[in-house]
Amino acid sequence: MSTVELTKENFDEIVSGNDFVLIDFWAEWCGPCKQFGPVFERSSEKHGDLLFAKVNTEKQPELAAAFDIRSIPTLMIVRQNIAVFAQPGALPEAALEDVIGQARTLDMGEVRASVAEAQEQQAQNGGGEQAQGA
């Protein structure tokens, strides 16, 4: 399976419409990105059940900014609309396969519960700080 180009126009539709998305943030001028590109493409051929997508950070600066991408290449894995992995650097093929395997075995019920707990705690902390400042 080939990779899909993500843009600010199609990002939400593509990511929310797929349970498991691997995103490569890259740029044409980036040497490590050029090294990682073929590794990412080969992996997409091995895992036809997953969606592999690329974001050209030069053409899509809003997406890069939205995800606070400071170094490229950066690999991000989104499962069920939750970013479960993000790491800058060109991964070797074996490491990419390992990360995919780990992401596949995540218990998304636990992940959602953890995210909800963190959001609740953040809301309580944010609310407490506002009350103290008032």
Secondary structure as a PSIPRED ss2 file (coil, helix, strand):
# PSIPRED VFORMAT (PSIPRED V4.0)

   1 M C   1.000  0.000  0.000
   2 S C   1.000  0.000  0.000
   3 T C   1.000  0.000  0.000
   4 V E   0.000  0.000  1.000
   5 E E   0.000  0.000  1.000
   6 L C   1.000  0.000  0.000
   7 T C   1.000  0.000  0.000
   8 K C   1.000  0.000  0.000
   9 E C   1.000  0.000  0.000
  10 N C   1.000  0.000  0.000
  11 F H   0.000  1.000  0.000
  12 D H   0.000  1.000  0.000
  13 E H   0.000  1.000  0.000
  14 I H   0.000  1.000  0.000
  15 V H   0.000  1.000  0.000
  16 S H   0.000  1.000  0.000
  17 G C   1.000  0.000  0.000
  18 N C   1.000  0.000  0.000
  19 D C   1.000  0.000  0.000
  20 F E   0.000  0.000  1.000
  21 V E   0.000  0.000  1.000
  22 L E   0.000  0.000  1.000
  23 I E   0.000  0.000  1.000
  24 D E   0.000  0.000  1.000
  25 F E   0.000  0.000  1.000
  26 W E   0.000  0.000  1.000
  27 A C   1.000  0.000  0.000
  28 E C   1.000  0.000  0.000
  29 W C   1.000  0.000  0.000
  30 C C   1.000  0.000  0.000
  31 G H   0.000  1.000  0.000
  32 P H   0.000  1.000  0.000
  33 C H   0.000  1.000  0.000
  34 K H   0.000  1.000  0.000
  35 Q H   0.000  1.000  0.000
  36 F H   0.000  1.000  0.000
  37 G H   0.000  1.000  0.000
  38 P H   0.000  1.000  0.000
  39 V H   0.000  1.000  0.000
  40 F H   0.000  1.000  0.000
  41 E H   0.000  1.000  0.000
  42 R H   0.000  1.000  0.000
  43 S H   0.000  1.000  0.000
  44 S H   0.000  1.000  0.000
  45 E H   0.000  1.000  0.000
  46 K H   0.000  1.000  0.000
  47 H C   1.000  0.000  0.000
  48 G C   1.000  0.000  0.000
  49 D C   1.000  0.000  0.000
  50 L C   1.000  0.000  0.000
  51 L E   0.000  0.000  1.000
  52 F E   0.000  0.000  1.000
  53 A E   0.000  0.000  1.000
  54 K E   0.000  0.000  1.000
  55 V E   0.000  0.000  1.000
  56 N E   0.000  0.000  1.000
  57 T C   1.000  0.000  0.000
  58 E C   1.000  0.000  0.000
  59 K C   1.000  0.000  0.000
  60 Q C   1.000  0.000  0.000
  61 P H   0.000  1.000  0.000
  62 E H   0.000  1.000  0.000
  63 L H   0.000  1.000  0.000
  64 A H   0.000  1.000  0.000
  65 A H   0.000  1.000  0.000
  66 A H   0.000  1.000  0.000
  67 F C   1.000  0.000  0.000
  68 D C   1.000  0.000  0.000
  69 I C   1.000  0.000  0.000
  70 R C   1.000  0.000  0.000
  71 S C   1.000  0.000  0.000
  72 I C   1.000  0.000  0.000
  73 P C   1.000  0.000  0.000
  74 T E   0.000  0.000  1.000
  75 L E   0.000  0.000  1.000
  76 M E   0.000  0.000  1.000
  77 I E   0.000  0.000  1.000
  78 V E   0.000  0.000  1.000
  79 R E   0.000  0.000  1.000
  80 Q C   1.000  0.000  0.000
  81 N C   1.000  0.000  0.000
  82 I E   0.000  0.000  1.000
  83 A E   0.000  0.000  1.000
  84 V E   0.000  0.000  1.000
  85 F E   0.000  0.000  1.000
  86 A E   0.000  0.000  1.000
  87 Q E   0.000  0.000  1.000
  88 P E   0.000  0.000  1.000
  89 G C   1.000  0.000  0.000
  90 A C   1.000  0.000  0.000
  91 L C   1.000  0.000  0.000
  92 P C   1.000  0.000  0.000
  93 E H   0.000  1.000  0.000
  94 A H   0.000  1.000  0.000
  95 A H   0.000  1.000  0.000
  96 L H   0.000  1.000  0.000
  97 E H   0.000  1.000  0.000
  98 D H   0.000  1.000  0.000
  99 V H   0.000  1.000  0.000
 100 I H   0.000  1.000  0.000
 101 G H   0.000  1.000  0.000
 102 Q H   0.000  1.000  0.000
 103 A H   0.000  1.000  0.000
 104 R H   0.000  1.000  0.000
 105 T C   1.000  0.000  0.000
 106 L C   1.000  0.000  0.000
 107 D C   1.000  0.000  0.000
 108 M H   0.000  1.000  0.000
 109 G H   0.000  1.000  0.000
 110 E H   0.000  1.000  0.000
 111 V H   0.000  1.000  0.000
 112 R H   0.000  1.000  0.000
 113 A H   0.000  1.000  0.000
 114 S H   0.000  1.000  0.000
 115 V H   0.000  1.000  0.000
 116 A H   0.000  1.000  0.000
 117 E H   0.000  1.000  0.000
 118 A H   0.000  1.000  0.000
 119 Q H   0.000  1.000  0.000
 120 E H   0.000  1.000  0.000
 121 Q H   0.000  1.000  0.000
 122 Q H   0.000  1.000  0.000
 123 A H   0.000  1.000  0.000
 124 Q H   0.000  1.000  0.000
 125 N H   0.000  1.000  0.000
 126 G H   0.000  1.000  0.000
 127 G H   0.000  1.000  0.000
 128 G H   0.000  1.000  0.000
 129 E H   0.000  1.000  0.000
 130 Q H   0.000  1.000  0.000
 131 A H   0.000  1.000  0.000
 132 Q H   0.000  1.000  0.000
 133 G H   0.000  1.000  0.000
 134 A C   1.000  0.000  0.000
